[in-house]
Amino acid sequence: QVQLVESGGGLVQAGGSLRLSCAASGSIFSINAMGWWRQAPGKQRDLVATIASGGTTNYADSVKGRFTISRDAAKNTVYLQMNSLKPEDTAVYYCNLNQTIGWGSYAYWGQGTQVTVSS
């Protein structure tokens, strides 16, 4: 019932920047964390960055110092500022939201936005 809509992907040359946005809507009661994952063709989906409800952030080693995750809690929107992009950053980027309802833990995913970094 939660919907996540990503935007901001596109084609950029190495060294460039992109800012991804993810707006969440629907049956949102209490968000534990939101984050970004990415998946390149033929590879598994890997964690990029997360931000907990209290503001704690976590980054994959491969993006530390280059990417910044932030959140506008009032808008249920999470952002990923990507700087100094590299060709290996090319992937479909998926927004994720995690919340707890009763005894259950639920994870929701957006449809993804393509990021392509040319060399």
C-alpha positions in Angstrom: 0.0 0.0 0.0 3.0 2.2 0.3 4.1 3.7 -3.0 7.6 5.0 -3.7 8.3 7.1 -6.7 11.9 7.8 -7.7 13.1 10.6 -10.0 16.2 12.4 -10.9 18.1 9.6 -12.8 19.6 10.2 -16.1 22.8 10.1 -18.2 25.8 12.0 -16.9 29.5 12.0 -17.7 32.1 10.8 -15.2 32.7 13.4 -12.6 29.3 14.8 -12.8 26.5 14.9 -10.3 22.9 13.8 -10.0 20.3 14.2 -7.3 17.8 11.5 -6.9 14.5 12.0 -5.1 12.0 9.5 -3.7 8.6 10.5 -2.5 6.6 8.0 -0.4 2.9 7.9 0.0 0.2 5.6 1.2 -0.2 3.8 4.5 2.8 5.2 6.3 2.6 5.0 10.0 6.1 5.1 11.4 9.2 5.0 9.3 12.2 3.1 10.6 14.5 4.0 7.8 14.6 4.9 4.2 17.4 4.3 1.8 18.8 3.7 -1.6 19.9 0.5 -3.3 21.2 -0.1 -6.7 21.4 -3.0 -9.1 23.5 -3.2 -12.2 22.7 -5.7 -15.0 23.5 -9.2 -13.9 24.4 -8.3 -10.4 22.6 -8.3 -7.1 20.9 -5.4 -5.5 23.4 -3.7 -3.2 22.9 -1.1 -0.5 24.0 2.4 -1.3 22.9 4.5 1.7 20.3 4.5 4.4 19.0 7.1 6.8 17.1 6.1 10.0 14.3 8.1 11.5 16.6 9.6 14.0 18.9 10.9 11.2 21.7 8.3 11.4 23.2 7.6 8.0 25.0 4.6 6.6 26.9 4.4 3.3 28.4 1.7 1.3 32.2 2.0 1.2 32.1 2.5 -2.5 30.2 5.7 -2.2 31.5 7.3 1.0 32.6 10.8 0.5 30.8 11.1 -2.8 27.1 10.5 -2.0 25.0 12.1 0.6 21.6 10.8 1.7 19.1 13.2 3.3 15.4 13.2 4.2 12.6 15.6 4.5 10.5 13.8 7.1 7.5 16.2 6.7 7.3 15.2 3.0 8.3 11.6 3.4 10.9 12.2 0.8 14.4 10.9 0.7 17.2 12.3 -1.5 20.5 11.0 -2.7 23.0 13.6 -3.8 25.6 11.9 -6.0 28.8 13.7 -6.8 31.9 12.7 -8.6 30.1 10.0 -10.4 32.0 7.1 -11.8 31.0 4.6 -14.6 30.8 1.9 -12.0 27.9 3.8 -10.4 25.8 2.9 -13.4 22.8 1.0 -12.2 19.1 1.2 -11.5 18.7 2.9 -8.2 15.8 1.8 -6.0 14.3 3.7 -3.1 13.4 1.7 -0.1 11.2 2.4 2.9 11.1 0.2 6.0 8.4 0.4 8.7 7.0 -1.7 11.4 3.2 -2.4 11.7 2.2 -4.4 14.7 4.6 -7.3 14.9 5.6 -7.2 11.3 8.4 -5.5 9.5 7.7 -4.3 6.0 9.9 -3.2 3.2 8.7 -1.3 0.2 10.4 -0.6 -3.0 10.1 1.9 -5.8 10.2 1.0 -9.5 13.7 2.4 -9.8 15.4 5.1 -11.8 18.2 4.6 -14.2 21.5 6.2 -13.6 24.1 5.9 -16.4 27.6 7.4 -16.0 29.6 7.5 -19.2 33.4 7.5 -19.3 
